Amino acid sequence: MLATHLIKEKGPRVVSIWGMPGLGKTTLAKQVYHHGEVKRHFNCFAWVCISQQCQGREVLKEILTKLISPTNEQRQEIAELGKDQIA
């Protein structure tokens, strides 16, 4: 059902999965992430683990790194991005 929602909805899609520890949130997210129809539908993917103490800019930098498969030089440029240059 969640995979179908991601494929059929138009425009940007955000899905929040929340709940108590041990309910299978990560398992569900991984199943959707690796779902064949979902993989065929989207051009790119990024799996990023986010902790309770995450910093938004660092998460965005990690997503960018996953999406573009940067060279070492590009990785350095991403690491040096200032807050006015990302999101």
Legacy VTK file of the C-alpha trace (Angstrom):
# vtk DataFile Version 3.0
C-alpha trace
ASCII
DATASET POLYDATA
POINTS 87 float
0.000 0.000 0.000
2.786 2.452 0.869
4.699 1.585 -2.309
1.536 2.167 -4.348
1.062 5.559 -2.682
4.595 6.601 -3.622
4.167 5.541 -7.230
0.684 6.885 -7.937
0.784 10.260 -6.183
1.835 13.285 -8.238
4.363 15.834 -7.055
6.831 15.582 -4.187
6.217 12.752 -1.786
7.212 12.552 1.836
6.312 9.636 4.020
6.831 9.764 7.763
7.102 6.511 9.646
7.020 6.849 13.403
6.294 4.766 16.435
7.726 3.090 19.471
11.042 1.235 19.233
10.804 -2.299 17.923
7.641 -1.913 15.863
9.409 -2.489 12.535
9.673 1.064 11.199
13.086 0.508 9.642
12.021 -2.851 8.225
8.993 -1.232 6.585
11.075 1.626 5.188
13.645 -0.807 3.762
10.948 -2.915 2.124
9.482 0.142 0.403
12.936 1.473 -0.526
13.874 -1.822 -2.197
10.439 -2.469 -3.750
10.823 -3.186 -7.476
8.040 -0.884 -8.660
9.320 1.952 -6.495
12.861 1.497 -7.866
11.575 1.593 -11.443
9.431 4.662 -10.799
12.098 7.003 -9.403
15.316 8.211 -11.037
17.407 8.285 -7.878
17.398 7.115 -4.277
19.130 7.964 -1.032
19.038 5.943 2.181
20.022 8.127 5.111
19.881 7.176 8.772
18.696 9.982 10.998
19.210 10.030 14.735
17.274 11.961 17.339
20.120 14.478 17.491
20.423 14.982 13.732
21.325 18.309 12.178
19.335 19.237 9.103
22.262 20.554 7.073
24.294 17.415 7.694
21.363 15.244 6.614
20.989 17.290 3.421
24.710 16.979 2.702
24.513 13.218 3.153
21.501 12.997 0.832
23.331 15.063 -1.792
26.374 12.825 -1.488
24.246 9.708 -1.978
22.389 11.143 -4.969
25.327 12.328 -7.060
28.037 9.745 -6.242
30.644 12.500 -6.017
34.350 12.369 -6.670
36.661 13.002 -3.713
36.971 16.619 -4.813
33.189 17.008 -4.945
32.891 15.368 -1.510
35.203 18.028 -0.137
33.132 20.766 -1.777
29.950 19.330 -0.266
31.582 19.164 3.164
32.497 22.842 2.890
29.037 24.059 1.855
27.850 26.871 4.082
24.370 27.193 5.503
23.462 29.745 2.837
24.469 27.290 0.102
22.404 24.297 1.142
18.670 24.330 1.752
LINES 1 88
87 0 1 2 3 4 5 6 7 8 9 10 11 12 13 14 15 16 17 18 19 20 21 22 23 24 25 26 27 28 29 30 31 32 33 34 35 36 37 38 39 40 41 42 43 44 45 46 47 48 49 50 51 52 53 54 55 56 57 58 59 60 61 62 63 64 65 66 67 68 69 70 71 72 73 74 75 76 77 78 79 80 81 82 83 84 85 86
